[in-house]
């Protein structure tokens, strides 16, 4: 057999084999449909609604890809990820050891990607004469050791401290339980939930004795491009690490105080990604990490994970 015939028979054999695909390469329509359905949504703790919506607006306009956000509590957001109902969830925590092990056992490659930092903000009604609080007193309120305003501030006559969170299963509640109470649950009867962050703000605005806890990205006045003005309808409390809170030793969740560590209630925001195909969920996560995505985070008053901040001294004229 000459060289030409060898090539001829080799090509013929290749073509014949190509007509019979291997059993392991058969397409699985149900598996493909399940992947595409999960890839079409992301889940996020409801407290991240403002920032995730803004990121999605620019991402979809730039890429023409479609992904629908589902804003729920943090616990359910992670549950959907673990059940492969989505490949991407935004939370304020990493995977637990068990969650990571379970996903790896299913041949997945789970990744927890830090994208930003926010502050847990403590807000009160504008009629409240006191605007500073210590971490110690905040913890005592959550433990139920303090239930009235005059137990912290003797001159405060607002009565019972009506504590309101966004959702019983939210990242805000979980972070306070883990980081402030050492894993112990709330037991005080004066602590409740208003379902959403927007509802917390509305409640505090209309109840003088209330104290609300929300993510700081809900606070910024969008008319102020410098991100140094909070919403006017409520008061954001300064928080002190010391035993006595004053205006001089208490800090609010401004970006710079998140950056330098002065504000003590700082959280990390994670993108929990379990996308094995590097599809739209991976693309969106990558977009949020890029300079444009990080700039959006900066504009919303949070601290970007990649913080290239220019610090300037400003003299304020109050005349």
Buried (B, 14 or more C-beta within 10 A) or exposed (E): EEEEEEEEEEEEEEEEEEEEEEEEEEEEEEEEEEBEEBBBBBBBBBBBBBBBEBBBEBBBEEEEBEBEBBBBBBBBBBBBBBEBBBBBBBBBBBBEEEBBEBBEEEEBEBBBBEBBBBBBBBBBBEEBEBBBBBBBBBBBBBBBEBBBBEBBBEEBEBEEBBBBBBBBBBBBBBBBBEBBBEEEEBEBEBBBBBBBBBBBBBBBBEBBBBBBBBBBBBBBEEEEEEBBBBBEEBBBBBBBBEEEBEEEBBBBBBBBBBBEEBBBBBBBBBBBBBBBEEBBBBBBBBBBBEEEBBEBBBBBBBBBBBBEEEEEEEEEEEE
